[in-house]
Amino acid sequence: MFRLASILYYLIATTLAGTAVIAVLTAGYDTLVQIIAAAIAGALLALPVSYYVAREIYQS
């Protein structure tokens, strides 16, 4: 399951980090610190999400 979760992480992390960066830019925050913080937050949020998705795939 770890192998599937790690593959899913690359897909989910880029999606969530990109979405977070776009949300930050849309909100008007355009400094480097805020953009990087949003990207890191999206990448960290992707860890439990990828584990949950991999677990659901294995259970079904």
C-alpha distance matrix in Angstrom:
0.0 3.8 5.4 5.3 6.1 8.6 10.0 10.5 12.0 14.7 15.8 15.8 17.4 20.2 20.9 21.2 23.1 25.3 26.0 26.9 29.2 30.9 31.4 32.9 35.2 36.2 37.2 39.5 37.8 38.2 38.2 35.8 34.6 33.7 31.9 29.8 29.1 27.9 25.6 24.1 23.8 21.9 19.5 19.0 18.6 15.8 13.6 13.3 13.6 10.6 8.5 10.6 10.3 6.6 7.3 10.3 9.2 7.4 10.5 12.9
3.8 0.0 3.8 5.5 5.0 6.0 8.6 9.7 10.2 12.7 14.6 14.7 15.5 18.3 19.6 19.8 21.1 23.7 24.7 25.2 27.3 29.4 30.0 31.1 33.4 34.8 35.6 37.7 35.8 36.0 35.7 33.1 31.8 31.2 29.4 27.1 26.5 25.6 23.1 21.5 21.5 19.9 17.1 16.6 16.9 14.1 11.5 12.1 13.0 9.8 8.1 11.2 11.4 8.1 9.5 12.8 12.1 10.9 13.9 16.4
5.4 3.8 0.0 3.8 5.4 5.2 6.3 8.6 9.8 11.4 13.2 14.3 15.3 17.5 19.0 19.9 21.1 23.1 24.6 25.5 27.2 29.1 30.2 31.4 33.3 34.8 36.0 37.9 36.1 36.0 35.8 33.1 32.3 31.7 29.6 27.3 27.2 26.2 23.3 22.1 22.6 20.5 17.6 17.9 18.3 15.1 13.2 14.4 14.6 10.9 10.3 13.3 12.4 9.1 11.5 14.2 12.4 11.7 15.3 17.0
5.3 5.5 3.8 0.0 3.8 5.4 5.2 6.1 8.5 10.4 11.1 12.0 13.9 16.0 16.8 17.9 19.7 21.4 22.5 23.8 25.7 27.2 28.2 29.9 31.7 32.8 34.2 36.3 34.8 34.9 35.1 32.7 31.9 31.0 28.7 26.9 26.7 25.2 22.5 21.7 21.7 19.3 16.9 17.4 17.1 13.6 12.4 13.2 12.4 8.7 8.7 11.0 9.3 6.2 9.2 11.2 9.2 9.3 12.9 14.1
6.1 5.0 5.4 3.8 0.0 3.8 5.5 5.0 5.9 8.9 10.0 9.9 11.3 14.1 14.9 15.3 17.0 19.3 20.1 21.0 23.1 24.9 25.6 27.0 29.2 30.4 31.4 33.6 31.9 32.2 32.3 29.9 28.9 27.9 25.9 24.0 23.5 22.1 19.6 18.5 18.3 16.1 13.7 13.8 13.5 10.2 8.6 9.5 9.1 5.5 5.5 8.4 7.6 5.2 8.2 10.6 9.8 10.3 13.4 15.0
8.6 6.0 5.2 5.4 3.8 0.0 3.8 5.4 4.9 6.8 9.2 9.8 10.2 12.6 14.4 15.0 16.0 18.2 19.8 20.5 22.1 24.2 25.2 26.3 28.2 29.8 31.0 32.8 30.9 30.8 30.6 28.0 27.2 26.5 24.4 22.1 22.1 21.0 18.1 17.0 17.6 15.5 12.5 13.1 13.7 10.4 8.9 11.1 11.1 7.5 8.3 11.7 10.9 8.9 12.0 14.4 13.3 13.8 17.0 18.6
10.0 8.6 6.3 5.2 5.5 3.8 0.0 3.8 5.4 5.7 7.1 9.0 10.2 11.7 13.2 14.7 15.9 17.4 19.1 20.5 21.9 23.5 24.9 26.4 27.9 29.3 30.9 32.7 31.1 30.8 31.0 28.4 28.1 27.3 24.7 22.9 23.3 21.7 18.7 18.3 18.9 16.2 13.7 15.1 15.3 11.6 11.3 13.4 12.3 8.6 10.4 13.0 11.1 9.4 13.0 14.6 12.8 13.9 17.3 18.1
10.5 9.7 8.6 6.1 5.0 5.4 3.8 0.0 3.8 5.5 5.3 6.0 8.3 10.1 10.8 12.0 13.9 15.4 16.5 18.0 19.8 21.2 22.3 24.1 25.7 26.8 28.3 30.4 29.1 29.1 29.6 27.4 27.0 25.7 23.3 21.8 21.8 19.8 17.2 17.0 17.0 14.0 12.1 13.5 12.9 9.1 9.5 11.0 9.1 5.7 8.4 10.2 8.0 7.4 11.1 12.1 10.9 12.8 15.7 16.3
12.0 10.2 9.8 8.5 5.9 4.9 5.4 3.8 0.0 3.8 5.4 5.1 5.5 8.2 9.7 10.1 11.3 13.5 14.9 15.7 17.5 19.4 20.4 21.7 23.6 25.0 26.2 28.2 26.5 26.5 26.7 24.3 23.6 22.6 20.3 18.5 18.4 16.8 14.1 13.5 13.7 11.1 8.6 10.0 10.0 6.3 6.6 9.2 8.1 5.2 8.1 10.6 9.5 9.4 12.7 14.2 13.7 15.4 18.1 19.2
14.7 12.7 11.4 10.4 8.9 6.8 5.7 5.5 3.8 0.0 3.8 5.7 5.3 6.3 8.7 10.2 10.6 12.1 14.2 15.4 16.4 18.2 19.9 21.1 22.4 24.1 25.7 27.3 25.7 25.2 25.4 22.9 22.7 21.9 19.2 17.5 18.1 16.5 13.3 13.4 14.4 11.6 9.1 11.6 12.1 8.7 9.7 12.7 11.4 8.8 11.9 14.2 12.7 12.6 16.1 17.3 16.3 18.2 21.1 21.8
15.8 14.6 13.2 11.1 10.0 9.2 7.1 5.3 5.4 3.8 0.0 3.8 5.6 5.6 6.4 8.8 10.2 10.9 12.4 14.4 15.7 16.8 18.5 20.3 21.4 22.6 24.5 26.4 25.2 24.9 25.7 23.6 23.7 22.4 19.5 18.5 19.1 16.8 13.9 14.8 15.2 11.7 10.4 13.1 12.6 9.1 11.1 13.3 11.0 8.9 12.4 13.8 11.6 12.2 15.8 16.2 15.1 17.6 20.3 20.4
15.8 14.7 14.3 12.0 9.9 9.8 9.0 6.0 5.1 5.7 3.8 0.0 3.8 5.6 5.1 6.1 8.4 9.8 10.5 12.1 14.1 15.3 16.3 18.2 19.9 20.8 22.3 24.5 23.4 23.6 24.4 22.6 22.2 20.5 18.0 17.2 17.1 14.6 12.3 12.9 12.5 9.0 8.2 10.5 9.2 5.9 8.6 10.3 7.7 6.7 10.5 11.4 9.7 11.3 14.4 14.8 14.5 17.2 19.3 19.7
17.4 15.5 15.3 13.9 11.3 10.2 10.2 8.3 5.5 5.3 5.6 3.8 0.0 3.8 5.4 5.2 5.8 8.2 9.7 10.4 11.9 14.0 15.1 16.2 18.0 19.6 20.9 22.7 21.0 21.0 21.4 19.3 18.8 17.5 15.0 13.7 13.8 11.7 8.9 9.3 9.6 6.3 4.8 7.8 7.7 5.0 7.7 10.5 9.0 8.4 11.8 13.4 12.6 13.8 16.8 17.7 17.7 20.0 22.2 22.9
20.2 18.3 17.5 16.0 14.1 12.6 11.7 10.1 8.2 6.3 5.6 5.6 3.8 0.0 3.8 5.6 5.2 5.8 8.4 9.8 10.4 12.0 14.0 15.2 16.3 17.9 19.8 21.3 19.9 19.4 20.1 18.0 18.3 17.0 13.9 13.1 14.1 11.8 8.7 10.4 11.3 7.9 7.2 10.8 10.9 8.6 11.5 14.2 12.4 11.6 15.2 16.6 15.3 16.6 19.8 20.3 19.9 22.4 24.8 25.1
20.9 19.6 19.0 16.8 14.9 14.4 13.2 10.8 9.7 8.7 6.4 5.1 5.4 3.8 0.0 3.8 5.6 5.2 6.1 8.6 10.0 10.6 12.1 14.2 15.4 16.3 18.2 20.2 19.4 19.5 20.8 19.3 19.6 17.5 14.7 14.7 15.1 12.1 10.0 12.1 11.9 8.1 8.9 12.0 10.8 8.8 12.3 14.1 11.6 11.5 15.3 15.8 14.2 16.2 19.2 19.1 18.9 21.9 23.9 23.8
21.2 19.8 19.9 17.9 15.3 15.0 14.7 12.0 10.1 10.2 8.8 6.1 5.2 5.6 3.8 0.0 3.8 5.4 5.0 6.0 8.6 9.8 10.4 12.2 14.2 15.1 16.3 18.6 17.5 18.1 19.2 17.9 17.5 15.2 12.9 12.9 12.5 9.3 8.0 9.7 8.6 4.8 6.8 9.2 7.6 6.8 10.6 12.1 9.9 11.0 14.4 14.8 14.0 16.4 18.9 19.0 19.5 22.3 23.9 24.3
23.1 21.1 21.1 19.7 17.0 16.0 15.9 13.9 11.3 10.6 10.2 8.4 5.8 5.2 5.6 3.8 0.0 3.8 5.4 5.1 6.2 8.6 9.8 10.5 12.3 14.1 15.3 16.9 15.3 15.3 16.0 14.4 14.2 12.3 9.7 9.3 9.6 6.7 4.5 6.9 7.1 4.0 5.6 8.8 8.7 8.4 11.7 14.0 12.6 13.3 16.6 17.6 17.1 19.0 21.7 22.2 22.6 25.2 27.0 27.6
25.3 23.7 23.1 21.4 19.3 18.2 17.4 15.4 13.5 12.1 10.9 9.8 8.2 5.8 5.2 5.4 3.8 0.0 3.8 5.4 5.1 6.2 8.5 9.9 10.6 12.1 14.2 15.6 14.7 14.3 15.7 14.5 15.2 13.1 9.9 10.7 11.7 8.6 6.8 10.2 10.5 7.6 9.3 12.6 12.1 11.5 15.0 17.2 15.2 15.8 19.3 20.0 18.9 21.0 23.9 23.9 24.0 26.9 28.8 28.9
26.0 24.7 24.6 22.5 20.1 19.8 19.1 16.5 14.9 14.2 12.4 10.5 9.7 8.4 6.1 5.0 5.4 3.8 0.0 3.8 5.5 5.1 6.1 8.6 9.9 10.4 12.2 14.4 14.0 14.6 16.5 16.0 16.3 13.5 11.1 12.5 12.6 8.9 8.6 11.6 10.6 7.8 10.6 13.2 11.7 11.7 15.5 16.8 14.6 15.9 19.3 19.3 18.4 21.0 23.5 23.1 23.6 26.7 28.1 28.1
26.9 25.2 25.5 23.8 21.0 20.5 20.5 18.0 15.7 15.4 14.4 12.1 10.4 9.8 8.6 6.0 5.1 5.4 3.8 0.0 3.8 5.4 5.0 6.2 8.6 9.8 10.5 12.6 11.5 12.5 14.0 13.5 13.2 10.2 8.4 9.8 9.2 5.4 6.3 9.1 7.8 6.1 9.5 11.4 10.4 11.5 14.9 16.3 14.8 16.5 19.6 19.8 19.6 22.2 24.4 24.3 25.3 28.1 29.4 29.8
29.2 27.3 27.2 25.7 23.1 22.1 21.9 19.8 17.5 16.4 15.7 14.1 11.9 10.4 10.0 8.6 6.2 5.1 5.5 3.8 0.0 3.8 5.4 5.1 6.2 8.5 9.9 10.9 9.6 9.6 11.1 10.6 11.2 8.5 5.7 7.9 8.6 5.5 5.9 9.5 9.5 8.4 11.0 13.5 13.3 14.1 17.4 19.3 17.9 19.2 22.4 23.0 22.5 24.9 27.3 27.5 28.1 30.9 32.5 32.8
30.9 29.4 29.1 27.2 24.9 24.2 23.5 21.2 19.4 18.2 16.8 15.3 14.0 12.0 10.6 9.8 8.6 6.2 5.1 5.4 3.8 0.0 3.8 5.4 5.1 6.0 8.5 10.0 10.0 10.2 12.8 13.1 14.2 11.3 8.8 11.5 12.2 9.0 9.6 13.2 12.8 11.1 14.0 16.5 15.7 16.2 19.8 21.4 19.5 20.8 24.2 24.3 23.5 26.1 28.6 28.2 28.8 31.8 33.3 33.2
31.4 30.0 30.2 28.2 25.6 25.2 24.9 22.3 20.4 19.9 18.5 16.3 15.1 14.0 12.1 10.4 9.8 8.5 6.1 5.0 5.4 3.8 0.0 3.8 5.5 5.1 6.1 8.8 9.1 10.6 13.2 14.1 14.4 10.9 9.6 12.4 12.0 8.6 10.5 13.5 12.1 11.0 14.5 16.3 14.9 16.2 19.7 20.7 18.9 20.9 24.0 23.8 23.4 26.3 28.3 27.9 28.9 32.0 33.0 33.0
32.9 31.1 31.4 29.9 27.0 26.3 26.4 24.1 21.7 21.1 20.3 18.2 16.2 15.2 14.2 12.2 10.5 9.9 8.6 6.2 5.1 5.4 3.8 0.0 3.8 5.4 5.1 6.6 5.6 7.4 9.7 10.8 10.9 7.4 6.7 10.0 9.5 7.0 9.6 12.3 11.4 11.4 14.6 16.2 15.6 17.3 20.5 21.8 20.6 22.6 25.5 25.6 25.6 28.3 30.3 30.2 31.3 34.2 35.3 35.7
35.2 33.4 33.3 31.7 29.2 28.2 27.9 25.7 23.6 22.4 21.4 19.9 18.0 16.3 15.4 14.2 12.3 10.6 9.9 8.6 6.2 5.1 5.5 3.8 0.0 3.8 5.4 5.2 5.4 5.7 9.0 10.5 11.9 8.9 7.5 11.2 11.9 9.7 11.5 14.7 14.5 14.1 17.0 19.1 18.7 19.9 23.2 24.8 23.4 25.0 28.2 28.4 27.9 30.6 32.9 32.7 33.5 36.4 37.8 37.9
36.2 34.8 34.8 32.8 30.4 29.8 29.3 26.8 25.0 24.1 22.6 20.8 19.6 17.9 16.3 15.1 14.1 12.1 10.4 9.8 8.5 6.0 5.1 5.4 3.8 0.0 3.8 5.3 7.5 8.8 12.3 14.2 15.3 12.1 11.1 14.7 14.9 12.2 14.2 17.4 16.5 15.8 19.0 20.9 19.9 21.2 24.6 25.7 24.0 25.9 29.1 28.8 28.2 31.1 33.3 32.7 33.6 36.7 37.8 37.6
37.2 35.6 36.0 34.2 31.4 31.0 30.9 28.3 26.2 25.7 24.5 22.3 20.9 19.8 18.2 16.3 15.3 14.2 12.2 10.5 9.9 8.5 6.1 5.1 5.4 3.8 0.0 3.8 5.8 8.6 11.7 14.1 14.4 10.9 11.2 14.7 14.1 11.9 14.7 17.3 16.0 16.1 19.5 20.8 19.8 21.7 24.9 25.7 24.4 26.7 29.5 29.2 29.1 32.1 33.9 33.5 34.7 37.8 38.6 38.7
39.5 37.7 37.9 36.3 33.6 32.8 32.7 30.4 28.2 27.3 26.4 24.5 22.7 21.3 20.2 18.6 16.9 15.6 14.4 12.6 10.9 10.0 8.8 6.6 5.2 5.3 3.8 0.0 3.8 6.0 9.2 12.2 13.1 10.3 10.7 14.4 14.4 12.9 15.5 18.2 17.6 18.0 21.1 22.5 22.1 23.9 27.0 28.2 27.1 29.1 32.1 32.0 31.9 34.7 36.7 36.5 37.6 40.6 41.6 41.8
37.8 35.8 36.1 34.8 31.9 30.9 31.1 29.1 26.5 25.7 25.2 23.4 21.0 19.9 19.4 17.5 15.3 14.7 14.0 11.5 9.6 10.0 9.1 5.6 5.4 7.5 5.8 3.8 0.0 3.8 6.0 8.9 9.4 6.6 7.7 11.2 11.1 10.3 13.1 15.4 15.1 16.0 18.8 20.1 20.1 22.2 25.0 26.5 25.7 27.7 30.4 30.8 30.9 33.5 35.5 35.6 36.8 39.5 40.7 41.2
38.2 36.0 36.0 34.9 32.2 30.8 30.8 29.1 26.5 25.2 24.9 23.6 21.0 19.4 19.5 18.1 15.3 14.3 14.6 12.5 9.6 10.2 10.6 7.4 5.7 8.8 8.6 6.0 3.8 0.0 3.8 6.6 8.5 6.9 6.8 10.3 11.4 11.0 12.9 15.5 16.0 16.7 19.0 20.8 21.3 22.9 25.7 27.6 26.9 28.4 31.3 32.0 31.9 34.2 36.5 36.8 37.6 40.3 41.8 42.2
38.2 35.7 35.8 35.1 32.3 30.6 31.0 29.6 26.7 25.4 25.7 24.4 21.4 20.1 20.8 19.2 16.0 15.7 16.5 14.0 11.1 12.8 13.2 9.7 9.0 12.3 11.7 9.2 6.0 3.8 0.0 3.8 5.6 5.6 6.4 8.8 10.1 11.0 12.7 14.5 15.6 17.0 18.8 20.3 21.4 23.1 25.5 27.7 27.4 28.8 31.5 32.5 32.7 34.7 37.0 37.6 38.5 40.9 42.6 43.3
35.8 33.1 33.1 32.7 29.9 28.0 28.4 27.4 24.3 22.9 23.6 22.6 19.3 18.0 19.3 17.9 14.4 14.5 16.0 13.5 10.6 13.1 14.1 10.8 10.5 14.2 14.1 12.2 8.9 6.6 3.8 0.0 3.8 5.5 5.2 6.1 8.5 9.9 10.6 12.2 14.1 15.4 16.5 18.2 19.9 21.3 23.4 25.9 25.9 26.8 29.5 30.9 31.1 32.8 35.2 36.1 36.8 39.0 40.9 41.8
34.6 31.8 32.3 31.9 28.9 27.2 28.1 27.0 23.6 22.7 23.7 22.2 18.8 18.3 19.6 17.5 14.2 15.2 16.3 13.2 11.2 14.2 14.4 10.9 11.9 15.3 14.4 13.1 9.4 8.5 5.6 3.8 0.0 3.8 5.5 5.3 6.0 8.6 10.0 10.5 12.0 14.2 15.3 16.3 18.0 20.0 21.7 24.1 24.4 25.7 28.0 29.4 30.0 31.7 33.8 34.9 35.9 37.9 39.7 40.8
33.7 31.2 31.7 31.0 27.9 26.5 27.3 25.7 22.6 21.9 22.4 20.5 17.5 17.0 17.5 15.2 12.3 13.1 13.5 10.2 8.5 11.3 10.9 7.4 8.9 12.1 10.9 10.3 6.6 6.9 5.6 5.5 3.8 0.0 3.8 5.5 5.0 6.1 8.6 9.9 10.3 12.3 14.2 15.2 16.2 18.3 20.5 22.5 22.5 24.1 26.5 27.5 28.1 30.1 32.1 32.9 34.0 36.3 37.8 38.8
31.9 29.4 29.6 28.7 25.9 24.4 24.7 23.3 20.3 19.2 19.5 18.0 15.0 13.9 14.7 12.9 9.7 9.9 11.1 8.4 5.7 8.8 9.6 6.7 7.5 11.1 11.2 10.7 7.7 6.8 6.4 5.2 5.5 3.8 0.0 3.8 5.5 5.2 6.3 8.7 9.9 10.7 12.5 14.4 15.4 16.8 19.3 21.6 21.2 22.4 25.2 26.3 26.4 28.3 30.7 31.4 32.1 34.5 36.2 37.0
29.8 27.1 27.3 26.9 24.0 22.1 22.9 21.8 18.5 17.5 18.5 17.2 13.7 13.1 14.7 12.9 9.3 10.7 12.5 9.8 7.9 11.5 12.4 10.0 11.2 14.7 14.7 14.4 11.2 10.3 8.8 6.1 5.3 5.5 3.8 0.0 3.8 5.4 5.0 6.1 8.5 9.8 10.5 12.2 14.1 15.4 17.3 20.0 20.1 20.9 23.5 25.0 25.4 26.9 29.2 30.4 31.1 33.2 35.1 36.1
29.1 26.5 27.2 26.7 23.5 22.1 23.3 21.8 18.4 18.1 19.1 17.1 13.8 14.1 15.1 12.5 9.6 11.7 12.6 9.2 8.6 12.2 12.0 9.5 11.9 14.9 14.1 14.4 11.1 11.4 10.1 8.5 6.0 5.0 5.5 3.8 0.0 3.8 5.4 5.1 6.0 8.6 9.8 10.4 12.0 14.2 15.9 18.1 18.5 19.9 22.1 23.4 24.2 26.0 27.9 29.0 30.2 32.2 33.8 35.0
27.9 25.6 26.2 25.2 22.1 21.0 21.7 19.8 16.8 16.5 16.8 14.6 11.7 11.8 12.1 9.3 6.7 8.6 8.9 5.4 5.5 9.0 8.6 7.0 9.7 12.2 11.9 12.9 10.3 11.0 11.0 9.9 8.6 6.1 5.2 5.4 3.8 0.0 3.8 5.5 5.0 6.2 8.6 9.9 10.4 12.3 14.8 16.7 16.4 18.0 20.6 21.5 21.9 24.1 26.1 26.8 27.9 30.2 31.7 32.6
25.6 23.1 23.3 22.5 19.6 18.1 18.7 17.2 14.1 13.3 13.9 12.3 8.9 8.7 10.0 8.0 4.5 6.8 8.6 6.3 5.9 9.6 10.5 9.6 11.5 14.2 14.7 15.5 13.1 12.9 12.7 10.6 10.0 8.6 6.3 5.0 5.4 3.8 0.0 3.8 5.4 5.1 6.2 8.7 9.9 10.7 13.2 15.8 15.4 16.2 19.0 20.4 20.5 22.2 24.6 25.5 26.2 28.4 30.3 31.2
24.1 21.5 22.1 21.7 18.5 17.0 18.3 17.0 13.5 13.4 14.8 12.9 9.3 10.4 12.1 9.7 6.9 10.2 11.6 9.1 9.5 13.2 13.5 12.3 14.7 17.4 17.3 18.2 15.4 15.5 14.5 12.2 10.5 9.9 8.7 6.1 5.1 5.5 3.8 0.0 3.8 5.4 5.0 6.1 8.5 9.8 11.3 14.0 14.5 15.4 17.6 19.3 20.0 21.4 23.5 24.9 25.8 27.6 29.4 30.8
23.8 21.5 22.6 21.7 18.3 17.6 18.9 17.0 13.7 14.4 15.2 12.5 9.6 11.3 11.9 8.6 7.1 10.5 10.6 7.8 9.5 12.8 12.1 11.4 14.5 16.5 16.0 17.6 15.1 16.0 15.6 14.1 12.0 10.3 9.9 8.5 6.0 5.0 5.4 3.8 0.0 3.8 5.4 5.1 6.0 8.6 10.4 12.2 12.6 14.3 16.4 17.5 18.5 20.3 22.0 23.2 24.5 26.5 27.9 29.2
21.9 19.9 20.5 19.3 16.1 15.5 16.2 14.0 11.1 11.6 11.7 9.0 6.3 7.9 8.1 4.8 4.0 7.6 7.8 6.1 8.4 11.1 11.0 11.4 14.1 15.8 16.1 18.0 16.0 16.7 17.0 15.4 14.2 12.3 10.7 9.8 8.6 6.2 5.1 5.4 3.8 0.0 3.8 5.5 5.1 6.2 9.2 11.1 10.5 11.9 14.6 15.5 15.9 17.9 20.0 20.8 21.8 24.1 25.6 26.6
19.5 17.1 17.6 16.9 13.7 12.5 13.7 12.1 8.6 9.1 10.4 8.2 4.8 7.2 8.9 6.8 5.6 9.3 10.6 9.5 11.0 14.0 14.5 14.6 17.0 19.0 19.5 21.1 18.8 19.0 18.8 16.5 15.3 14.2 12.5 10.5 9.8 8.6 6.2 5.0 5.4 3.8 0.0 3.8 5.5 5.2 7.1 10.1 10.1 10.5 13.0 14.8 15.2 16.5 18.8 20.1 20.8 22.7 24.7 25.9
19.0 16.6 17.9 17.4 13.8 13.1 15.1 13.5 10.0 11.6 13.1 10.5 7.8 10.8 12.0 9.2 8.8 12.6 13.2 11.4 13.5 16.5 16.3 16.2 19.1 20.9 20.8 22.5 20.1 20.8 20.3 18.2 16.3 15.2 14.4 12.2 10.4 9.9 8.7 6.1 5.1 5.5 3.8 0.0 3.8 5.3 5.6 8.0 9.3 10.4 11.9 13.7 15.0 16.3 17.9 19.6 20.9 22.3 24.0 25.7
18.6 16.9 18.3 17.1 13.5 13.7 15.3 12.9 10.0 12.1 12.6 9.2 7.7 10.9 10.8 7.6 8.7 12.1 11.7 10.4 13.3 15.7 14.9 15.6 18.7 19.9 19.8 22.1 20.1 21.3 21.4 19.9 18.0 16.2 15.4 14.1 12.0 10.4 9.9 8.5 6.0 5.1 5.5 3.8 0.0 3.8 5.5 6.4 6.7 8.9 10.7 11.4 12.7 14.7 16.1 17.2 18.9 20.7 21.9 23.4
15.8 14.1 15.1 13.6 10.2 10.4 11.6 9.1 6.3 8.7 9.1 5.9 5.0 8.6 8.8 6.8 8.4 11.5 11.7 11.5 14.1 16.2 16.2 17.3 19.9 21.2 21.7 23.9 22.2 22.9 23.1 21.3 20.0 18.3 16.8 15.4 14.2 12.3 10.7 9.8 8.6 6.2 5.2 5.3 3.8 0.0 3.8 5.8 5.0 5.8 8.4 9.8 10.2 11.9 13.9 15.1 16.1 18.0 19.7 21.0
13.6 11.5 13.2 12.4 8.6 8.9 11.3 9.5 6.6 9.7 11.1 8.6 7.7 11.5 12.3 10.6 11.7 15.0 15.5 14.9 17.4 19.8 19.7 20.5 23.2 24.6 24.9 27.0 25.0 25.7 25.5 23.4 21.7 20.5 19.3 17.3 15.9 14.8 13.2 11.3 10.4 9.2 7.1 5.6 5.5 3.8 0.0 3.8 5.5 5.5 6.4 8.8 10.2 10.9 12.5 14.5 15.7 16.8 18.6 20.5
13.3 12.1 14.4 13.2 9.5 11.1 13.4 11.0 9.2 12.7 13.3 10.3 10.5 14.2 14.1 12.1 14.0 17.2 16.8 16.3 19.3 21.4 20.7 21.8 24.8 25.7 25.7 28.2 26.5 27.6 27.7 25.9 24.1 22.5 21.6 20.0 18.1 16.7 15.8 14.0 12.2 11.1 10.1 8.0 6.4 5.8 3.8 0.0 3.8 5.5 5.0 6.1 8.6 9.9 10.4 12.2 14.2 15.3 16.4 18.4
13.6 13.0 14.6 12.4 9.1 11.1 12.3 9.1 8.1 11.4 11.0 7.7 9.0 12.4 11.6 9.9 12.6 15.2 14.6 14.8 17.9 19.5 18.9 20.6 23.4 24.0 24.4 27.1 25.7 26.9 27.4 25.9 24.4 22.5 21.2 20.1 18.5 16.4 15.4 14.5 12.6 10.5 10.1 9.3 6.7 5.0 5.5 3.8 0.0 3.8 5.4 5.1 6.2 8.6 9.8 10.6 12.3 14.3 15.4 16.7
10.6 9.8 10.9 8.7 5.5 7.5 8.6 5.7 5.2 8.8 8.9 6.7 8.4 11.6 11.5 11.0 13.3 15.8 15.9 16.5 19.2 20.8 20.9 22.6 25.0 25.9 26.7 29.1 27.7 28.4 28.8 26.8 25.7 24.1 22.4 20.9 19.9 18.0 16.2 15.4 14.3 11.9 10.5 10.4 8.9 5.8 5.5 5.5 3.8 0.0 3.8 5.4 5.1 6.1 8.5 9.9 10.5 12.3 14.2 15.6
8.5 8.1 10.3 8.7 5.5 8.3 10.4 8.4 8.1 11.9 12.4 10.5 11.8 15.2 15.3 14.4 16.6 19.3 19.3 19.6 22.4 24.2 24.0 25.5 28.2 29.1 29.5 32.1 30.4 31.3 31.5 29.5 28.0 26.5 25.2 23.5 22.1 20.6 19.0 17.6 16.4 14.6 13.0 11.9 10.7 8.4 6.4 5.0 5.4 3.8 0.0 3.8 5.5 5.2 6.1 8.6 9.9 10.6 12.3 14.4
10.6 11.2 13.3 11.0 8.4 11.7 13.0 10.2 10.6 14.2 13.8 11.4 13.4 16.6 15.8 14.8 17.6 20.0 19.3 19.8 23.0 24.3 23.8 25.6 28.4 28.8 29.2 32.0 30.8 32.0 32.5 30.9 29.4 27.5 26.3 25.0 23.4 21.5 20.4 19.3 17.5 15.5 14.8 13.7 11.4 9.8 8.8 6.1 5.1 5.4 3.8 0.0 3.8 5.5 5.1 6.2 8.6 10.0 10.6 12.4
10.3 11.4 12.4 9.3 7.6 10.9 11.1 8.0 9.5 12.7 11.6 9.7 12.6 15.3 14.2 14.0 17.1 18.9 18.4 19.6 22.5 23.5 23.4 25.6 27.9 28.2 29.1 31.9 30.9 31.9 32.7 31.1 30.0 28.1 26.4 25.4 24.2 21.9 20.5 20.0 18.5 15.9 15.2 15.0 12.7 10.2 10.2 8.6 6.2 5.1 5.5 3.8 0.0 3.8 5.4 5.1 6.2 8.7 9.9 10.8
6.6 8.1 9.1 6.2 5.2 8.9 9.4 7.4 9.4 12.6 12.2 11.3 13.8 16.6 16.2 16.4 19.0 21.0 21.0 22.2 24.9 26.1 26.3 28.3 30.6 31.1 32.1 34.7 33.5 34.2 34.7 32.8 31.7 30.1 28.3 26.9 26.0 24.1 22.2 21.4 20.3 17.9 16.5 16.3 14.7 11.9 10.9 9.9 8.6 6.1 5.2 5.5 3.8 0.0 3.8 5.4 5.1 6.2 8.6 10.2
7.3 9.5 11.5 9.2 8.2 12.0 13.0 11.1 12.7 16.1 15.8 14.4 16.8 19.8 19.2 18.9 21.7 23.9 23.5 24.4 27.3 28.6 28.3 30.3 32.9 33.3 33.9 36.7 35.5 36.5 37.0 35.2 33.8 32.1 30.7 29.2 27.9 26.1 24.6 23.5 22.0 20.0 18.8 17.9 16.1 13.9 12.5 10.4 9.8 8.5 6.1 5.1 5.4 3.8 0.0 3.8 5.4 5.2 6.2 8.7
10.3 12.8 14.2 11.2 10.6 14.4 14.6 12.1 14.2 17.3 16.2 14.8 17.7 20.3 19.1 19.0 22.2 23.9 23.1 24.3 27.5 28.2 27.9 30.2 32.7 32.7 33.5 36.5 35.6 36.8 37.6 36.1 34.9 32.9 31.4 30.4 29.0 26.8 25.5 24.9 23.2 20.8 20.1 19.6 17.2 15.1 14.5 12.2 10.6 9.9 8.6 6.2 5.1 5.4 3.8 0.0 3.8 5.5 5.1 6.3
9.2 12.1 12.4 9.2 9.8 13.3 12.8 10.9 13.7 16.3 15.1 14.5 17.7 19.9 18.9 19.5 22.6 24.0 23.6 25.3 28.1 28.8 28.9 31.3 33.5 33.6 34.7 37.6 36.8 37.6 38.5 36.8 35.9 34.0 32.1 31.1 30.2 27.9 26.2 25.8 24.5 21.8 20.8 20.9 18.9 16.1 15.7 14.2 12.3 10.5 9.9 8.6 6.2 5.1 5.4 3.8 0.0 3.8 5.5 5.5
7.4 10.9 11.7 9.3 10.3 13.8 13.9 12.8 15.4 18.2 17.6 17.2 20.0 22.4 21.9 22.3 25.2 26.9 26.7 28.1 30.9 31.8 32.0 34.2 36.4 36.7 37.8 40.6 39.5 40.3 40.9 39.0 37.9 36.3 34.5 33.2 32.2 30.2 28.4 27.6 26.5 24.1 22.7 22.3 20.7 18.0 16.8 15.3 14.3 12.3 10.6 10.0 8.7 6.2 5.2 5.5 3.8 0.0 3.8 5.6
10.5 13.9 15.3 12.9 13.4 17.0 17.3 15.7 18.1 21.1 20.3 19.3 22.2 24.8 23.9 23.9 27.0 28.8 28.1 29.4 32.5 33.3 33.0 35.3 37.8 37.8 38.6 41.6 40.7 41.8 42.6 40.9 39.7 37.8 36.2 35.1 33.8 31.7 30.3 29.4 27.9 25.6 24.7 24.0 21.9 19.7 18.6 16.4 15.4 14.2 12.3 10.6 9.9 8.6 6.2 5.1 5.5 3.8 0.0 3.8
12.9 16.4 17.0 14.1 15.0 18.6 18.1 16.3 19.2 21.8 20.4 19.7 22.9 25.1 23.8 24.3 27.6 28.9 28.1 29.8 32.8 33.2 33.0 35.7 37.9 37.6 38.7 41.8 41.2 42.2 43.3 41.8 40.8 38.8 37.0 36.1 35.0 32.6 31.2 30.8 29.2 26.6 25.9 25.7 23.4 21.0 20.5 18.4 16.7 15.6 14.4 12.4 10.8 10.2 8.7 6.3 5.5 5.6 3.8 0.0
